[in-house]
Amino acid sequence: MNNNSYWIPAAAGWLALASRLPALRRAPHDPLLRAVCAVFFFASSSFTLANPTLVDYVNHGTGITNAAAPLVYSLILAQSASVVVLILRWRGGPAEQVNRRGRQWSLAYASAAAVLFLLFAAGRTPVERPVDFDTYYANTPFIREMITLYLVASMAAAVAMFVMCWRWSTRVYDRTWLRRGLRLLVVGTVFHFGFDAARLTAVFARWAGADWDRLCLAAPAIGAVGTLCVAVGFTLPLITERVVAVRALYDSYRTLRALRPLWETLQAAQPSGAVSVAAPWWAVRLRLTRRITEIHDGLLALRPYYDVSARSSPSLSAEPAGPQVMASALHRAIRNKTAGKPPTPTAEHTGPLRTLAEPLPLASLVQLSRSLTTCHTGEHHL
């Protein structure tokens, strides 16, 4: 048998676990993060110890023939329970209900794992079978029950996970990558169910006197695909959320740069209107919020100086004003204030004057700032 069916998913799981350990060290009591690490740990451990090469080491190291069998089976059950608990915590809900259901699944599968060891101790497995243990001992008293218990329990967890992930994926219409991650988890559970079903079918065939051991030999490859799908399904939404966060930070930085000409113009015209709020250079969102506030305060301070005589201009009708028109009106207001012209009644503001006298959305502020660059010389730097 090709041991890559074990090494590849095991390596993928250990790498995924290693990527989450720094976050776990920073927040060791985060229940969701602990559940994620538990899934990766048990999945990686089960594939690592199920490798026929390591099965031999475990059996010979303990001095107990086939001692690796109940150990691997218990790890598979732990993985099954941890995946269900992770989905419960990830999906959220009332904390008391989530904790109670998580404890129920953990207790049930911990009890099942304990029963596995008791059944193994009660049975006899004198011949070492690192690859076909399930089918070779399918008719052995107590061992037969042990094999059936772990397969049925693993299939039950796969069904529960399939139902929860599918239902959840149909409700997250506004979170594309979360929905895709959940659909990958659904695919992974299908493969895990196929892994267990193939082994159980081979066991049933042994009960009926037939030899379908090839199904049992093909099961690790099916399980490997399922484990990779589950690993990607869990990590995909996390990675994409970080990418989206970085993209949003970059967009905020670009907006901060784009608002620089308008901010400088208003600060020069109305220095007292600037809001002094300390912000470190890396706090881009805070700096953007501060800059927008200062721009709105500056526009409000210039409100009495907009030239109402400009209403007679055909280009300054009552229609919504464009950025170039608003830029011209803003420059006239600054000149009027600088020249000491008396303020005008704000009730007479119409057209671009009315537009500038009201709070502008961020997109309009950016357009206005870009229009001001045609009146400036040189380049503006943050």
N, C-alpha and C positions, 0 to 999 in steps of 0.2 A: 504494500500500500504506500502511496505517496504521502510522506509526512508533511508536505506543504499544506495539506488540508487542515493541519493543526497549527503549524508554525505561522502561517500568514495571518489568520485571524487573531492568534495569540499576540503576535507582534503589534498588530494594529490596536488591539485593546490596551496593551501596556503603554504604547505611545500616547493614546488618548488619555489614559490615566495620568501619565507624567505631565501632560499639558494642563491638567486641572489641579495638580498638587499645589502649585504656588498659590492659587486662589483659595484652596482649602486651608493652607497655613495662615492666610490672612483672615479667613472667616471660618474657624473650625467648627462653629456651632450652627452654621447655615444648613438647615435640613435639606433643602433642595440640592445644594452642592454635595453634601454627604451622600445623598441618594445617587447622584450621578457617579461619584467615585466608587460607590459600592457596586454599581452595575458593571463598570469597566473592570474592577478588581475581580469579581466573581466570574465574569465572562472570560477574562484573560487566564485566570487560574484554571478554569475547567478545561480550556483547550490546551493549556500547557501540560497539565497533568494527564490528560487523555492521550497525549502523544505516546505511541507504543514504546518508544525509546525510554521515556521517563517512567512509564508504567513498570518496566523491568526494574529500574532503579528503586522505585518505591517498594515493589514487592520484595526484592532482595534486601533492601535496607531495613525493612521492618521484620523480615523473616516470616511473614504471613503470606501464603499463596493468595494472589488476587486481592491483596489489601487495597490496591488502588481503586478497585471497582466502587465500593461504597463511598470512598473519598471523592471520586469524580462525580458520582451521582448526587451526592449532597451539595457539591459546588454548583451543579446544574440547577438543583432546586433553589439554592440561595440566589443564583442569577435570576431565575424566574420570578421569585418573590420580589427581589430588589427592583426589577424592571417595572412590575406592577406598582410598587410603592412610588417609584420615580414618576410614573405617569400621573398618579394620584396627586402628588405634591406639585408637579409641573402644571397640571390643569387648574389647581387651586380650588377654592371653595371655603366653606366654614372650617376654621382651623381645627376645632374639636372633632368634626366629622372626618376630616382628612387624617388626623392623627389616629383616630379610632380604627378606621379601615386599614391604615398602614400597619398598625399593631396586629390586627386580626390576620392579615396576610403573612406577616413575619412570623407570628406564633404558629400558624397552621403549617407553614413550610419548614420551620425549625423542628416542629414535632414530627413531620414526615421524615426529615433527615435523620432524626434520632431513631425512628422506627427502622430506617434502612440499615443502620449499624446493628440493631438488635436482630433483624432477620438474617443479616450476613453472619452474625455470630452463631445463630441457631442452625444455619445450613452448613453444608460441606462442599468445598470447592478445591479438591486436591490437585487438579490439573490447571496449570497457569495458562490463561487465555487472554493475552493483552489486546487482541483485536476483536474476536468474536465471542466475548464473554456472554452477551445477551442470549444468543442463539444456542451456544454450547450448553448452558445451564438452564435453558428455558423450561425443562421438565424436572428440575431438581427442587425438592421441597424447600420451602422458605426462601430459597434464592429466586425461585419463580415469582413469588409474591413480591420480593424486593424489586425485581426488574419491572414488574407491572406497576407497582406503586410509583416509582420515579418517572416512568413514561407517562402515565395518566396524569400525575400532578403537573408535569411539565407541559403537557398538552392543554390542561385546564388554564394554566397561566397564559399560554399563547392565545387561547380563545378570549380570555378576559382582556388582554392587551389589545387584541384586534378590535374588539367592540369599542373599547374606550377611545382608541386612537382614531378609528373611523368616524365615530360620532363627533368627536372633537374637531376633526378636520372639516366636517360639513358646516361648522359654525363660525370658523375664523375666516370670513370672506375678506376682511381688510388686512390680513397678515399673510402675504403670499408665501414667504419663506417658511413660516411656521406650518402652514398647510402642507407645503411640499415635504418638510421634515416629517410630519405626521404620516403622510402617505408612504414615505420610505419606511417608517416604522411598521406600517401595516404590511408592506411587502416583506419586511424582515420577519414578522410574526408568522406569515404564511410559510416561509422557508423553515422556521423553527418548528412549526406544526408538522411540516413535511418530514423534517428530521426525526421527530418522535414517532410519527405515523409509520415511517419506513421501518424503524426498528420494531415497533409493536406488531406490524404486519408480519415481519420475519419470525417473531416469537410465536404469534398465532399459528403460522405455518408449521412451526415445530410441534406445537400442540396437536395439529391435525396430521402429523406424520410426514409433512412435506419439507422440502429443503429450499427455502427462499433466502438463504444467507447473503446473497448478493445485495439485497436491499439494505441489509445491515452494514455491509461494507461501503455502500454508496452514501450512507447517511452523513458521515463527517463532511463531505463536500457540500451537501445541502445545508448543513448547519453552519458551515463557514460563510457561505453566501448570506445566510440570514444574519449572522453576527456582524458582518461588514455593513449590511443595510441598516441594522439597528444603530451601529456606531455612527454612521454618517447621518442617520435621521436625527439623532440626539445632538450632534455637533453642528449640523448645517444651520439651524436657526440661530445658535449662539454666534457662529462666525459671521453670518450675514447681518445680525444686529450690530456687531462691532463695525462691519464695513459701512453700514448705514450711518452709524454714529460718527465715524471718521468723515464720511461724505458731508454730513450735516455741519460738522465743525469746519470743513473746508469751505462750504457755502457761506457760513457765517463770516469767515475770514475775508472772502471775496466781497461780501456785502459791506463789511467794515471798511475795506479799501475804497469801494465805490462811493461810499458816503463821505469820504474825506473832503472833497472839494466843497460840498455844501456845508459841512460842519465848520471848515475853516472860514468860509465866507461869513457865516452867521456869527461865529466867535469874534471875528474882527469887527463886525458891525455892532455887536452887543456883548462886550466882554463880561459884563455883570450877569448876563443871562446864563453863563456856563455853570453847570452843576459840577462841583468838585467832589468826585467820588473816586477814591483810590481803587485801582484795579491792576493786578499784576499782568505782565505782557502776555502770559500764556492763557489768561482767562478771557478767551475770545468772545464767548457769549455774553459775559458780563460787560466787557468793553463795548460790544455792539448795543446792548440794552442802554448803557450810559450814553452812547453817541446818539441813539434815536431820541432819547429823552432830551438831550441838549439841543438837538435840531428842532424838535417840536417847541421847546421853550423859546428858541431864537425866532422861529416863525411867528409865535404868538406875540413876542415883544415887538416885532415889526408891523403887527396888524394895523395900528393907527396910521401908518405912513404909506400905505398903498395908495397909488395915484388914482383917485376916482374919476378923474377927467379922461382916463384911458378907456372908459366905457364907450366913448363915442367912436373909438377906432374899430373899423370893420373886422380886424383880426382878433379883437377882444370882445366878441359877442357873448351872450348869455350861455352859449354852448359850453360843454366841458372843455377846459383849457388843456392844450398839449404842454409837454415839458419845456419846449423852447419859449412858448408864450409866458408860462409861469416864471421861467428864468429871467426873462426881460422885465416882468412885473416886479420880481424880487429885487433886481438891481436898481430899478427906479425907486423902490421903497428905501433901499439903503442910501441912495443919493439924497432922497428927501430928508431922511433922518440926519444924515451928515450935514446937510445944508441948513438944518434948523427949521425946516418947514413945519407949520402947525399940523398936528394930527387930524385926520379926517374921521367922521362918524362911521363906526363899523357897520351901522345898519344899512349904509349905502353900498356896501361891497357886493359886487356881482361878478359873473364870469370868472376869470382867473383870480380876481381879488377874493371872491367868495371861496374859490378852491383853496387858495393859500391861507385863508383865515380859518379854515377847518382842519382838523387832524388828517394827515394824509396817510394812506397805507404805505407799507414798506416799499412795494414795487414802485409807487409814484415818487417816493423820496429818492430812490436810486436813479430813476429817469431824470428827475430834476437835477440831481448832483452831476450826472453825466452831461447834461445840457450846459451846466455852468463851466465845464472844462473848456468850452469854446471861447470863453471870455477870460480864461486864465492863461498865463504863460508859464512854461516850465512844467515839470512833472511833480506829482504829489506822492510822497512816500509816507508810510506808516512810521 
